C-alpha cells in the first residue's frame, strides 16, 4: 500500500486548477498514464486560454516526472500571488517599452477599400479618382501610419466562439488573428490584420481590454517577414487578449435559450388568436326533426380585434384544413361581448356541457356560407346570437394547455441543470464508461445499431439525442432500453411521452413485448395518464384507476388463498375490497371514494413507467410533486421547444428521440415568420392585453421594447437557429465531446447523439429510395434474406393490373395538364382553396377496383395526400370502392371509427408514425409553372420523406411523371445543397428502375367508375 505524501496534495491541487481552467473532462475515460499525458499537452498548448505564468505554474505542479514537480508551499503561494496581481492589472508594465505590432495585408482589395472609405484617401491626399498602389513604398508607409494614428486609444474585443479578436480605434474596426509565419506556425508576438470586421455587440466588461494609448504600431506584412527585429522587439499580444468569462457566457446562453422558449410560446398565442372568427347569422336558427340548424358567414373583424397579419386565414380555409373529420368537426359559437376573449368566461352550470357547441355540416366555397347543427332539445342550450365569434371546439383545451405550459416555461429558470443540458450540452456531459448490460439483448430483435445506442444512452449523462429514420425501430429500442433500466434498478421511475396519443399507445404496447418473458410479479408497474373520467363510461385498464384496481384484485386473490391470515392481512383484505368497490362505482358516478382516492394517488406516484402525451393535464401536477429518474420524449423532431418544457422538467436524465429529416415542428413556417417579424409580433401581443388576461408574457414585451436594434437582430438570428429544436440539440450533442463530430451508429463510443441505420420495415426497394434520397445511403436494409431477396413479409402478392407482380413501387401515370387540361390541379387560380386533383382521385379509384387477385395481400391499405382538400375528395371518391379480399383500410393513430359515408384517407401530418402494407399517394400537383416552382408542399424534403416511407410492401404513386420530370430537370445531382436535390434523386432512381424493371409506370385510367 502506497503511503500518502503531502506532494500528492499539490499535484491534486494542480489537476483541480487545470480542470477548472481548461476542458479536461473529455479525458476521463482514458487510462491514467494516457490521461496525464493528454492533460500536460493541453496545458502546454493553452496559450490563448492561459497566461504564460499560469501555464508554467500548472506545468510545474503536474510535471510528468514526480521529482520535477513543484512542492514547496512558499514558492507555490508566491507564484499564485504574482499571477493574481498580473491579472488584476495586466497592463501594469513599463509602457514606454510596450509595442504591439500589427502586420497589415495591404494587398487585399476589400481591406484597402475599407481603409480608403475610413479616411486613408484624405490622408494620402488622393483625388476622387486616385487609387492606392500596394507596390508603392510611400503608400504602404502612409497606410501603416494612418492605422497607427487611428488606433491611439485602442479597444480590443473578444468575440464568443470565434478564433479572432476585433481591434477598434477612432474609425477603424479591424479583425486580428495570431501571426502566421512562413513555416506555418502561429504566434501572438505579432497580430495579423487582413480585413475589417464591424463590432456588432459586446460581451460585457470582461470581454474587452483598453490597450495603452499610442502603443499599437502597424507594418506591412512583407516588412514584418523581411525584418525579423520587428517581431523580436514587439510585445506579445497574448497577455492582453481579453478572455470571455465562461460562466458568464454560459449564463447568457441559458438566458437566450429561455427567452427563445418564452417567445415561441407567445407566437403560439397569436396563432390561437387568429383562429377566433367573427361571424354573422345568414339564416336561422330553425328546428327540424329535433335538430337545430343555422347558416353563418365570416364578418369583418371589429376594431381592436385585429390579428397578426401573417397568420390571417379565412374561416372556410380554416374549417377545411383544421376541422376536417368526424373527431374535429365541431365549433363553439359565443356572443359578441365576451366571445373574442381567448379564454371564454365560465359556463352556466345549469346548461348542458355542449350547449354552445355546433356540428359543421356543410361549407360552400363560393358563398362562404357554413351550415351548422346541434341537438335542438338539449337542456339549457346557449341561445345563438346574430353576431358573435366562432372557434374550434378544441380551443378551450388548447388554451388550458397554453396556461399550463406558460407556468412551466416561467419556471424554467429554476431548472438550471435542465437549461444547461439543452442550451450547452457539452458543459454538463458525463461519460461513466462502458459496462456490461444487465440483460442480454436478443439479436433477432435488437440489431447492432440499437444495441450500440442503448449502451451509449446508459453510459452518457444527462442527455442523449437519437435520430430514428423510418423503419429503424425507435419504439423497439425504447422498449429494450426500459428493460435494461428497470432490471438494473427495479424502483426506477421513468416518464415516457409523445405528442400523439396513438404514438404513446404504440410505445406502451412495444414495451409489453420486451417484458413478455418476465414473470408477472416482476414486471414494472405501468400507468397511462388520461383525461378526466366521464361518469357512465368504462375505466381504461391501463389508466391509473384501472391499474390500481388490478393491483387490489391481485392482492385480494393472494390474501384469500392464505390459510391462516394475520389480523393485518385480514384488515388489508377488507380495505382492498372496499377500494375495489369504490373504483367500480367511479365508472357510474365519476368520482372516487376517500380510501380508493389515496390508493390511486399512491399507484400514480409509485409507478415504474408513466406514459402520457407531452400536453397531458396531469403532467403539471405530477411533475410538481414528483421527480422522475428518466424522461423519454418520442416524436421530439416534431416538437417545439415549448412542447418539451413540461415533460423535461419532470426528469433528471433525458432521452429525446426524433428525426429532423421528417416533418418539421407543427406550423414551422408560421413560427419562422413570427421570429422574423418580432416587432409586429410584440405590437400585436400588446393589443391582446384585454382579450388574453393571464396569458401574455408582459415581462418579455417590456424588455423587447427596451432592447437595442443590434441586440434584437442578434436574438432573431439565434431564435431562427433553434426553431427546429430537436435538430439543433442533436447537432450540439453530436459535438458535445469537444472533439470532432461523434455519433453512435454501429458501435458504442461514448457519444451523446446516435443514429439508427438498420431498416426493418420496408421492402428493400422502398428502403433504398428513402436511404439514398434522404440519408446519404446510410440505411442498411434488414428486409433481405440470405439469398439477397426480399423477405416474405415485405412482398405483396398482386399481379393485376399487368406489370405490378413483384414490384414494390408503382407509378400510376396521369397525363401532364399541358397535354390534357382535364388533369390540371384545382386551386387558387381556379378560385378554390389549395389543392385538389379530381383526375388523380378517379385514377386511384379505378386502380383499386382493378387490383388483384383477391388474397394477394393480407394487410392494410392507407391512402395519403399532401393537401387536406384532396384528402376530403379522396374520402368521397373512394367511398364504396371494392378492395381485393384480404386488404383492409388502415385507420389513423387516433383510430377513429369507420364512417360509411367516407373512405379513411390521411394527410401526411396525421399519418406520421403510422404505416401500412400498401400505401397509395395522390401527389396532386399538375400545372404549367416554371421549372422548380410548381411543387408546392412537395418541395419540402421532410414531407416527401414521410409520404414515401409509410409503405411496407407496395408504394403506389399517383401523379404526372412528365410534370415532375419537368420540375426537377434543372437540379444538378452533384450539388446536394440544392433545395430540390432529394426530389431529383427520387425521380432519377425511379427513371432508372422503370428502364431496368425494378419499378413500373402504368397509364392511369381516368374514366368515371370504369
Buried (B, 14 or more C-beta within 10 A) or exposed (E): EEEEEEEBEBBEEBBEBBBEBBBBBBBEBEEEEEBBBBBBEBBEEBBEBBBEBBBBBBBBBBBEEEEEBBBEEEEBEEBBEEBEEBEEEBBEBEEEEBEBBBBBBBBBEEBBEBBBEBBBBEBBEBEEEEEBEBEEEEBBBBBBBBBBBBBEBBBBBBBEEEEBBBBBBEEBBBBBBBBBBEEEEEBBBBBBBBBBBEBEBBBEEEBBBEBBEBBBBBBBBBBBBEEEEBBEEBBBBBBBBBBBBEEBBBBBBBEBBBBBBBBBBBBBBBBBBBBBBBBBBBEBBEEEEEBBBBBBBBBEBEEEBEBBEBBEBEBBBBBBBBBBBBEBBBBBBBBBEEBBBBBBEEBEEEBBEBBBBBBBEEBEEEEBBBBBBBBBEBEEBBEBBEBBBBBBBBBBEBBEBBBBBBEBBBEBEEBEEBBBBBBBBBBBBEBEEBEEBEBEBEEEBBBBBBBBBBBBBBBBBBBBBBBBBBBBBBBBBBBBBBBBBBBEEEEBBBBBBBBBBBBBBBBBEBBEBBBEEBEEEEBBBBBBBBEEBEEEEEBEEBBBBBBBBBBBBEBBEEBEEEEEBEEEBEEBBEBBBBBBBBBEBBBEEEEBBEBBBEBBBEBBEEBBBBBBBBBBBBBBEBBEEBEBBBBBBBBBBBBBBBBBBBBBBBBBBBBBBBBBBBBBBBBBEBBBBBBBBBEBBBBBBBBBEEBBEEBBBEEBBEEBEEEEEEEBBBBBEBBBBBBBBBBBBBBBBBBBBBEEEBBBBBEBBBBBBBBBBBBBBBBBBBBBBBBBBBBEEEBBBBBBEEEEEBBEEBBBBBBEBEEBEBBBBBBBBBBBBBEBEEBBBBBEEEEBBBBBBBBBBBBBBBBBBBBBEEEBBEBBBBBBBBBBBBBBBBBEBBEEBEBBEBBBBBBBBBEEEEEEEBBBBBBBBBBBBBBBBBBBBBBBBBBEBEEBEBBBBBBBBBBBBBBBBBBBBBBBBBBBBBBBBBBBEEBEEEEEEBEBBBBBBBBBBBEEBBEEEBBBBBEBBBEEEE
